[in-house]
Amino acid sequence: MLRSYDYSLIAAFLILCLFGLMMIYSASSVIAVQRFEVESGYFYNKQKFHVILAFLLFCAAAVFPYKKYKAKRFLLLITGGMFLTLFLLFVFGSVSNNAQSWLRLGTSSIQPSEFSKLVIIIYMAAAFSKKQKNINSLNYSIAPPVIVLFVVCFLVAIEPDFGTSFIILLIGLTIVLSSGIKMKKLVKFALLIALFGIFLSPLFIWQKDNILSEERMSRVTSYLDPFKYEEGDGYHLVNSYLAIGSGGLTGLGLGQSVQKLGYLPEPHTDFIMAIIAEELGVFGVLITIGGLAFIVLRGLRTSMKCTDPFGTMLAVGISSMIGIQSFINLGGVSGVIPITGVPLPFISYGGSSLILLSISMGILVNISMHTKYEKNYNS
């Protein structure tokens, strides 16, 4: 069975994690001392702990049979836990960046909305795989998991965290599209989404000050013309451009970034790709994007080879999650889309994101292993 593991996928995951750890040390060493008044290796040491924990969880998920995630008791446990933690945010949540998205656990904290992504993937994949015989029944097969998806998006949106809510919605839609539902039923599904939008209109009025807040609208105006607002709202994007542009083909050298010296905010989180481009040039960017693209494409290839509907939708959901987050982060850093504050998978600093992605990668590796093993066994 060990021969059936996709070691190229495992290698890509490990390389990105270690590469990210290296870049976090380079990007955060100055800001740790200047802004946070801690030792230069503070963020590096915390992320190193996250990487070790994430790797252990990855190994556990890689050997645990993915089909057991479909068990009713397990689904009740994870979905119940997801809703419980999302509700607890409104009572015990900690506010960061104007969003009540964190639960404090002693000296550590977790972001429930991050783990909701994987729970939604598992739940929707299980729900649709169990109803394959009646997959085109709107009331029986389609509506229940979609309603759960919308409720989760609603709870995350009112934190307010519209970026993560949108990502969860997109991930859910990719699973719906891969579930085998006929196009005619998908049109009805689209109408259901439209009705849901009407249902959410009171939320828009209630949260209008948050949705259309000056801070959020400034992201749009600075995206459209960052140099016009380079002393204010466009500051982040302009300095990101300067970092990317100064890197050239080979970069200024590892650790030689100028923009991380207090010019580029959050160089170790949202804008770490700008530091990679500045220090390692085009080659560093290609390594990062190439590694992420390899994982996404390998995951989609696994989904096409898997004969089990549950495994197929799990692989599609995990691959789309990594691909969507990568696009949104890279799009924001490069000015293709407005900045949303989404971390770059496996690279940006952050424990909740890395742990979620590592567990997801372990599940993807397990699906790939079982698919290859069953193919060799049957042949």
Secondary structure, DSSP 8 states (H G I E B T S, - for coil): -GGGS-HHHHHHHHHHHHHHHHHHHHHHHHHHHHTS-S-TTHHHHHHHHHHHHHHHHHHHHHHS-GGGGG-HHHHHHHHHHHHHHHHHHHHHEEEETTEEEEEEETTEEE-HHHHHHHHHHHHHHHHHHHTGGGTT-IIIIIHHHHHHHHHHHHHHHTTT-HHHHHHHHHHHHHHHHTTT--HHHHHHHHHHHHHHHHHTHHHHHHTHHHHT-HHHHHHHHHHH-GGGGTTTTTHHHHHHHHHHHHHTTT-S-TT--STTTTTSSSTTTTTHHHHHHHHHHHHHHHHHHHHHHHHHHHHHHHHHH--SHHHHHHHHHHHHHHHHHHHHHHHHHHTSS-------TTTSS-HHHHHHHHHHHHHHHHHHHHHHHHHHHH-
